[in-house]
Amino acid sequence: MQDSGNKYIVSMAPTFKQVYSGDTIILSCDNSTGKVKWFFNTAEDQNQANKTWSIGAVSTKNSGSYQCENNGQKSDNFIITVLEYLPPATLSLKSGEPVINIDGSVVLELLVEEEKNLFGWCCWVYKGGKVHRIKLKKSLTTNQVLTFQPYKLKDNIAIYWCSDETNLRSTPLTIKTSDRIVLMMILPGPALLGEKLNLRCVVSGTDRISRTIFYKDKQTIKDSSSSSYAIDNVTESDQGKYSCQATYTRSDEGKPNTVNSTQQELIVSAPPMKAVLTESAGLSCSCSSCPNGAFYHWYYKQPNHQWLSKGTHKSYTDVMSAGTYACRAVWKNGRSALSNIHYYDVDTPEINVLLITIGVIILGAVLVIGAILMYCKRRTGEGKPTTDILSHCVFLCAHTYMFV
């Protein structure tokens, strides 16, 4: 908050000391009433007229000065600098969904890769226009990973994050609620340009969905028996408000019901600073834009599992199991985005080697037997006793077959 005596003041929530790529922030024109004008870098934003301005998934293009005007009087400039990378800690969904029913709850997980324990870390939630501290048991902070369950959620939207005593913090996580039995599942964060995305239509209490219609900005985009909608390559045009309609039953003989979900907004953002995984002479990780002295962390994911940490080194030197691999750069107050992924199928190389080996052996045996037959034919032409030659040839071919 910045105040030099002006009546109107721009404040920001959540109250982040540093703003990272992908954060959702809410600006407020404090003390204002009625219609409010908003300015970004001195230019008025014609789409904003309320006391608050919600900016989802900020990027470096959102860096600059913000002002509000009410009753002909402007506030001071409020400066925001968006960092191009991610916070040093990750807050993610351990269980539950990013859209839940009112009075529902989720289990969250905090991971700080550069810390051995989480003493001094605490967690927060912004809901109902206020920031609340989440009380955590001290026993939970003895490990590198902290799992906790917030109170049941009654508000339409809640933003969760964690921080330590030095203002290092995690990525924020947005959970939304709905009063409908049919839920449009949207990401708890922004969709990144160029990435794959899968949206789902969920019915509370049953998976017996026979038909699903997906809508974007109230226009039908898919009508099928599948309850998911895939986007192979996210673009800016995919941003918008999504909803779905599901036809479902509670049992095999139940009467079909058709219900619409509420709309959920999908925000598309440019990816933050990203590490690069290369596959020349093994796997190697790099990040040309990252600070000097960054460490490179490796991750491994089996099918349908979360990412697992696989150590810290620039090149991956451990024995590889079948699955998916990725890496990122990590430093004290930030991280790069996860790199491009590498798929490794341990069976494929072994099968290829086996097939090649068998092929070489068979080819060698054919060449040897062919040479033996040519030898026998030549000897027969020289007038040698046929019985002796045939016996000798049979002996040689039999031993060649036994060798194979």
C-alpha positions as CSV (number, residue, x, y, z in Angstrom):
1,M,0.0,0.0,0.0
2,Q,1.3,3.5,-0.9
3,D,0.0,6.7,0.8
4,S,1.2,10.3,0.5
5,G,-2.0,11.9,1.8
6,N,-4.3,11.2,-1.1
7,K,-7.8,10.1,-0.2
8,Y,-7.8,7.1,-2.5
9,I,-5.2,4.4,-2.1
10,V,-4.4,1.4,-4.3
11,S,-3.8,-1.8,-2.2
12,M,-3.1,-5.4,-3.3
13,A,-4.3,-8.7,-2.1
14,P,-3.0,-11.2,-1.4
15,T,-0.3,-9.1,0.3
16,F,2.7,-10.6,-1.6
17,K,6.1,-9.0,-1.0
18,Q,7.2,-10.2,-4.4
19,V,4.9,-10.9,-7.4
20,Y,5.8,-13.9,-9.5
21,S,4.7,-15.1,-12.9
22,G,1.4,-16.8,-12.7
23,D,0.2,-15.1,-9.5
24,T,-3.4,-13.9,-9.3
25,I,-3.6,-10.5,-7.6
26,I,-6.6,-8.3,-6.7
27,L,-6.2,-4.5,-6.7
28,S,-8.5,-2.4,-4.6
29,C,-9.2,1.4,-4.7
30,D,-9.6,1.9,-1.0
31,N,-12.1,4.5,0.3
32,S,-13.7,4.8,-3.1
33,T,-17.5,4.6,-3.8
34,G,-19.5,4.1,-7.0
35,K,-17.8,3.9,-10.4
36,V,-14.0,3.8,-10.4
37,K,-11.6,4.4,-13.2
38,W,-8.4,2.3,-13.4
39,F,-5.2,3.3,-15.1
40,F,-2.2,1.1,-16.1
41,N,1.0,3.1,-17.1
42,T,-1.2,6.2,-17.3
43,A,-3.6,4.6,-19.9
44,E,-7.2,4.1,-18.7
45,D,-8.5,0.5,-18.9
46,Q,-12.0,0.8,-20.3
47,N,-13.0,-2.7,-19.1
48,Q,-12.5,-1.8,-15.4
49,A,-15.1,0.2,-13.5
50,N,-15.4,-1.5,-10.1
51,K,-13.7,-0.8,-6.8
52,T,-11.6,-4.0,-7.3
53,W,-9.6,-5.2,-10.3
54,S,-8.7,-8.9,-10.4
55,I,-5.7,-9.8,-12.6
56,G,-5.4,-13.5,-13.1
57,A,-2.0,-15.1,-14.0
58,V,0.2,-12.1,-14.2
59,S,3.3,-12.1,-16.4
60,T,6.0,-9.5,-17.0
61,K,3.7,-7.6,-19.3
62,N,1.7,-6.7,-16.1
63,S,4.7,-4.9,-14.6
64,G,4.2,-1.2,-14.3
65,S,2.3,1.5,-12.4
66,Y,-1.4,1.3,-11.4
67,Q,-3.8,4.2,-10.4
68,C,-7.4,4.5,-9.6
69,E,-9.7,7.5,-9.9
70,N,-12.9,8.2,-8.0
71,N,-14.9,11.5,-8.0
72,G,-12.3,13.1,-10.2
73,Q,-9.4,12.4,-7.8
74,K,-6.6,10.0,-8.6
75,S,-4.6,7.8,-6.2
76,D,-0.8,7.7,-6.1
77,N,1.0,5.2,-8.4
78,F,1.1,1.7,-7.2
79,I,4.1,-0.1,-8.7
80,I,4.1,-3.8,-9.5
81,T,7.2,-5.7,-10.7
82,V,6.4,-9.2,-11.9
83,L,9.3,-11.6,-11.7
84,E,9.7,-13.9,-14.7
85,Y,10.2,-17.0,-12.7
86,L,8.3,-19.0,-10.0
87,P,8.5,-18.9,-6.2
88,P,10.9,-21.2,-4.5
89,A,8.2,-23.4,-3.0
90,T,5.2,-25.4,-4.5
91,L,1.7,-25.6,-3.0
92,S,-0.3,-28.3,-4.7
93,L,-3.5,-30.3,-4.3
94,K,-2.7,-33.5,-2.4
95,S,-6.3,-34.7,-2.7
96,G,-9.6,-33.1,-3.8
97,E,-10.5,-31.0,-6.8
98,P,-9.9,-27.4,-7.8
99,V,-13.7,-26.9,-7.9
100,I,-15.6,-28.3,-4.9
101,N,-19.1,-28.1,-3.5
102,I,-19.8,-25.5,-0.8
103,D,-18.8,-26.7,2.6
104,G,-16.3,-29.0,0.9
105,S,-12.6,-29.2,1.6
106,V,-9.3,-30.2,0.1
107,V,-5.9,-31.5,1.3
108,L,-2.9,-29.3,0.3
109,E,0.8,-30.1,0.1
110,L,3.7,-27.7,0.5
111,L,7.1,-28.7,-0.9
112,V,10.3,-26.5,-0.4
113,E,13.1,-28.3,-2.3
114,E,15.9,-26.2,-0.8
115,E,14.9,-26.8,2.8
116,K,15.4,-29.9,5.0
117,N,12.5,-29.0,7.2
118,L,9.8,-26.3,7.2
119,F,10.3,-24.6,10.6
120,G,9.2,-21.0,10.3
121,W,6.8,-21.7,7.4
122,C,3.1,-20.8,7.8
123,C,0.2,-20.8,5.4
124,W,-2.5,-18.3,4.5
125,V,-5.8,-18.0,2.7
126,Y,-7.4,-15.0,1.0
127,K,-11.2,-15.3,1.0
128,G,-14.1,-13.0,1.6
129,G,-11.9,-10.0,1.0
130,K,-9.6,-10.8,3.9
131,V,-6.3,-12.7,4.6
132,H,-6.5,-15.3,7.2
133,R,-3.6,-17.3,8.8
134,I,-4.0,-21.1,8.7
135,K,-2.9,-22.6,12.0
136,L,-0.5,-25.5,11.5
137,K,0.8,-28.1,14.0
138,K,4.5,-27.7,14.7
139,S,5.0,-31.4,14.2
140,L,4.0,-31.0,10.6
141,T,7.0,-28.7,9.9
142,T,9.7,-31.3,10.7
143,N,10.0,-32.6,7.1
144,Q,10.6,-31.2,3.6
145,V,7.0,-31.8,2.7
146,L,4.0,-30.4,4.7
147,T,0.5,-31.8,4.2
148,F,-2.5,-30.0,5.8
149,Q,-6.3,-29.7,5.4
150,P,-7.8,-26.1,5.6
151,Y,-11.3,-25.5,7.0
152,K,-14.4,-26.2,4.9
153,L,-14.9,-23.6,2.2
154,K,-18.1,-21.5,2.1
155,D,-16.8,-18.6,-0.1
156,N,-17.0,-18.6,-3.9
157,I,-13.2,-18.5,-4.2
158,A,-10.2,-18.9,-2.0
159,I,-6.5,-18.3,-2.7
160,Y,-4.0,-20.3,-0.6
161,W,-0.3,-19.8,-0.2
162,C,2.5,-20.4,2.3
163,S,5.5,-18.3,3.3
164,D,8.5,-18.3,5.8
165,E,9.9,-15.6,8.1
166,T,12.1,-14.2,5.4
167,N,9.2,-13.7,3.0
168,L,10.1,-16.7,0.7
169,R,6.8,-18.2,-0.4
170,S,5.0,-20.8,-2.4
171,T,3.0,-20.7,-5.6
172,P,-0.6,-19.6,-4.8
173,L,-3.4,-22.1,-5.3
174,T,-7.0,-21.1,-6.2
175,I,-9.9,-23.2,-5.1
176,K,-13.5,-22.4,-6.2
177,T,-16.9,-23.6,-5.0
178,S,-20.2,-24.3,-6.7
179,D,-23.7,-25.0,-5.5
180,R,-24.3,-27.4,-8.4
181,I,-24.0,-31.2,-8.4
182,V,-22.3,-30.9,-11.8
183,L,-18.9,-29.3,-11.6
184,M,-16.8,-27.8,-14.4
185,M,-13.2,-28.7,-13.4
186,I,-10.8,-25.9,-14.3
187,L,-7.1,-25.6,-13.3
188,P,-6.2,-24.2,-9.9
189,G,-3.8,-21.9,-11.8
190,P,-3.2,-20.6,-15.3
191,A,-3.1,-22.7,-18.5
192,L,0.3,-22.1,-20.1
193,L,0.7,-21.2,-23.8
194,G,1.8,-24.2,-25.9
195,E,1.0,-26.8,-23.2
196,K,-1.6,-29.6,-23.2
197,L,-4.7,-29.2,-21.2
198,N,-7.6,-31.5,-20.2
199,L,-10.8,-30.1,-18.8
200,R,-13.3,-32.4,-17.1
201,C,-17.0,-32.4,-16.3
202,V,-17.7,-34.1,-12.9
203,V,-20.9,-35.2,-11.2
204,S,-20.7,-35.3,-7.4
205,G,-21.3,-38.9,-6.2
206,T,-21.3,-40.8,-9.5
207,D,-19.3,-41.5,-12.6
208,R,-22.3,-42.8,-14.6
209,I,-22.2,-40.0,-17.2
210,S,-23.8,-40.9,-20.5
211,R,-23.5,-37.6,-22.3
212,T,-21.5,-34.4,-21.8
213,I,-21.8,-31.0,-23.6
214,F,-18.9,-28.5,-23.1
215,Y,-19.5,-24.8,-23.6
216,K,-17.0,-21.9,-24.0
217,D,-18.5,-18.5,-23.5
218,K,-21.9,-20.2,-23.7
219,Q,-21.2,-21.7,-27.2
220,T,-21.1,-25.5,-27.7
221,I,-17.6,-26.8,-28.3
222,K,-18.1,-30.5,-27.8
223,D,-21.1,-32.9,-27.5
224,S,-20.2,-36.6,-26.8
225,S,-20.2,-39.4,-24.3
226,S,-16.8,-38.4,-23.0
227,S,-16.7,-36.3,-19.8
228,S,-13.4,-34.7,-20.7
229,Y,-12.3,-32.0,-23.3
230,A,-8.7,-32.0,-24.5
231,I,-6.7,-29.0,-25.8
232,D,-3.5,-30.2,-27.4
233,N,-1.9,-26.8,-27.8
234,V,-3.1,-24.0,-25.5
235,T,-3.4,-20.6,-27.3
236,E,-4.7,-17.2,-26.2
237,S,-8.0,-18.0,-28.0
238,D,-8.6,-20.8,-25.4
239,Q,-9.0,-18.2,-22.6
240,G,-12.6,-17.8,-21.6
241,K,-15.5,-19.0,-19.4
242,Y,-16.2,-22.8,-19.6
243,S,-19.2,-24.8,-18.4
244,C,-20.6,-28.2,-19.1
245,Q,-23.9,-30.1,-19.1
246,A,-24.0,-33.7,-17.9
247,T,-26.6,-36.4,-18.3
248,Y,-26.1,-39.0,-15.6
249,T,-27.7,-41.7,-13.5
250,R,-27.1,-42.9,-9.9
251,S,-27.5,-46.6,-10.7
252,D,-28.0,-49.0,-13.6
253,E,-31.8,-48.6,-13.4
254,G,-31.8,-45.0,-12.3
255,K,-33.7,-42.3,-14.1
256,P,-31.3,-40.0,-16.2
257,N,-30.8,-36.5,-15.0
258,T,-29.4,-33.6,-17.0
259,V,-27.8,-30.7,-15.1
260,N,-25.6,-27.7,-16.1
261,S,-22.5,-26.6,-14.2
262,T,-21.7,-23.0,-13.3
263,Q,-19.2,-21.2,-15.5
264,Q,-15.5,-21.3,-14.6
265,E,-12.9,-19.0,-16.1
266,L,-9.8,-20.4,-17.8
267,I,-6.9,-17.9,-17.8
268,V,-4.1,-18.4,-20.3
269,S,-0.6,-17.1,-19.5
270,A,2.8,-17.1,-21.1
271,P,5.1,-19.7,-19.5
272,P,7.7,-18.4,-17.0
273,M,11.4,-18.8,-17.3
274,K,11.9,-22.5,-18.4
275,A,14.7,-25.0,-18.1
276,V,15.7,-27.1,-21.2
277,L,16.3,-30.8,-21.1
278,T,18.6,-32.2,-23.9
279,E,19.2,-35.8,-24.8
280,S,22.7,-35.8,-26.2
281,A,24.9,-38.5,-24.6
282,G,22.5,-38.9,-21.7
283,L,20.1,-36.3,-20.2
284,S,21.3,-32.8,-19.4
285,C,19.5,-29.8,-17.9
286,S,20.3,-26.1,-18.6
287,C,18.7,-22.6,-18.2
288,S,20.4,-19.7,-19.9
289,S,18.2,-17.1,-18.3
290,C,18.5,-18.4,-14.8
291,P,20.9,-16.8,-12.2
292,N,24.4,-18.1,-11.9
293,G,24.8,-20.8,-9.2
294,A,21.3,-22.3,-9.8
295,F,21.0,-26.0,-9.0
296,Y,19.3,-28.4,-11.4
297,H,16.7,-30.8,-9.9
298,W,15.5,-33.9,-11.7
299,Y,12.0,-35.4,-11.5
300,Y,10.5,-38.8,-12.5
301,K,6.9,-39.7,-13.0
302,Q,5.4,-43.1,-13.5
303,P,2.1,-43.4,-15.4
304,N,-0.7,-41.8,-13.4
305,H,1.6,-40.7,-10.5
306,Q,2.9,-37.3,-9.3
307,W,6.4,-36.1,-10.0
308,L,9.0,-37.6,-7.7
309,S,12.3,-35.9,-6.9
310,K,15.4,-37.7,-8.4
311,G,18.3,-35.7,-7.1
312,T,20.2,-32.6,-7.9
313,H,22.8,-32.5,-10.6
314,K,23.3,-30.9,-14.1
315,S,23.3,-34.3,-15.9
316,Y,21.1,-37.3,-15.0
317,T,23.4,-40.1,-14.1
318,D,21.2,-42.6,-12.2
319,V,19.9,-45.8,-13.7
320,M,16.7,-45.0,-15.6
321,S,13.4,-46.8,-15.1
322,A,10.5,-46.7,-17.6
323,G,8.6,-43.4,-17.2
324,T,8.7,-39.7,-17.8
325,Y,11.6,-37.4,-16.8
326,A,12.0,-33.6,-16.5
327,C,14.2,-31.0,-14.7
328,R,14.2,-27.4,-13.5
329,A,16.6,-24.9,-12.2
330,V,16.3,-24.0,-8.5
331,W,17.9,-21.1,-6.5
332,K,17.3,-19.5,-3.1
333,N,14.3,-17.2,-4.0
334,G,13.0,-18.8,-7.2
335,R,12.7,-21.7,-9.7
336,S,12.3,-22.1,-13.4
337,A,9.3,-23.8,-14.9
338,L,9.6,-27.5,-15.5
339,S,11.5,-28.4,-18.6
340,N,10.3,-30.2,-21.7
341,I,9.7,-33.9,-20.8
342,H,11.6,-37.0,-21.8
343,Y,9.8,-40.3,-22.2
344,Y,11.9,-43.4,-21.5
345,D,10.7,-47.0,-22.2
346,V,13.1,-49.4,-20.7
347,D,11.7,-52.3,-22.7
348,T,12.2,-50.9,-26.2
349,P,16.0,-50.6,-26.2
350,E,16.4,-54.1,-24.7
351,I,14.0,-55.6,-27.3
352,N,15.8,-53.9,-30.1
353,V,19.1,-55.2,-29.0
354,L,17.7,-58.7,-28.6
355,L,16.2,-58.7,-32.1
356,I,19.4,-57.4,-33.6
357,T,21.4,-60.0,-31.8
358,I,19.1,-62.9,-32.9
359,G,19.1,-61.5,-36.5
360,V,22.9,-61.4,-36.6
361,I,23.1,-65.0,-35.3
362,I,20.6,-66.3,-37.8
363,L,22.3,-64.4,-40.7
364,G,25.7,-65.9,-39.6
365,A,24.2,-69.4,-39.5
366,V,22.7,-69.0,-43.0
367,L,26.0,-67.8,-44.4
368,V,27.9,-70.7,-42.8
369,I,25.5,-73.3,-44.0
370,G,25.5,-71.8,-47.5
371,A,29.3,-72.0,-47.5
372,I,29.2,-75.6,-46.4
373,L,26.7,-76.5,-49.2
374,M,28.9,-74.8,-51.8
375,Y,31.9,-76.7,-50.5
376,C,30.0,-80.0,-50.7
377,K,28.9,-79.2,-54.3
378,R,32.4,-78.4,-55.3
379,R,33.8,-81.6,-53.8
380,T,31.2,-83.6,-55.5
381,G,32.2,-82.1,-58.8
382,E,35.8,-83.2,-58.2
383,G,34.7,-86.8,-58.3
384,K,35.1,-87.5,-54.6
385,P,33.0,-90.4,-53.1
386,T,29.5,-89.0,-52.6
387,T,28.7,-90.9,-49.4
388,D,31.7,-89.5,-47.6
389,I,31.0,-86.0,-48.7
390,L,27.3,-86.1,-47.7
391,S,28.2,-87.5,-44.3
392,H,30.8,-84.8,-43.8
393,C,28.3,-82.0,-44.8
394,V,25.6,-83.4,-42.6
395,F,28.1,-83.4,-39.7
396,L,29.1,-79.7,-40.3
397,C,25.5,-78.5,-40.8
398,A,24.3,-80.3,-37.6
399,H,27.0,-78.7,-35.5
400,T,26.2,-75.2,-37.0
401,Y,22.5,-75.7,-36.1
402,M,23.5,-76.7,-32.6
403,F,25.6,-73.6,-32.3
404,V,22.6,-71.4,-33.2
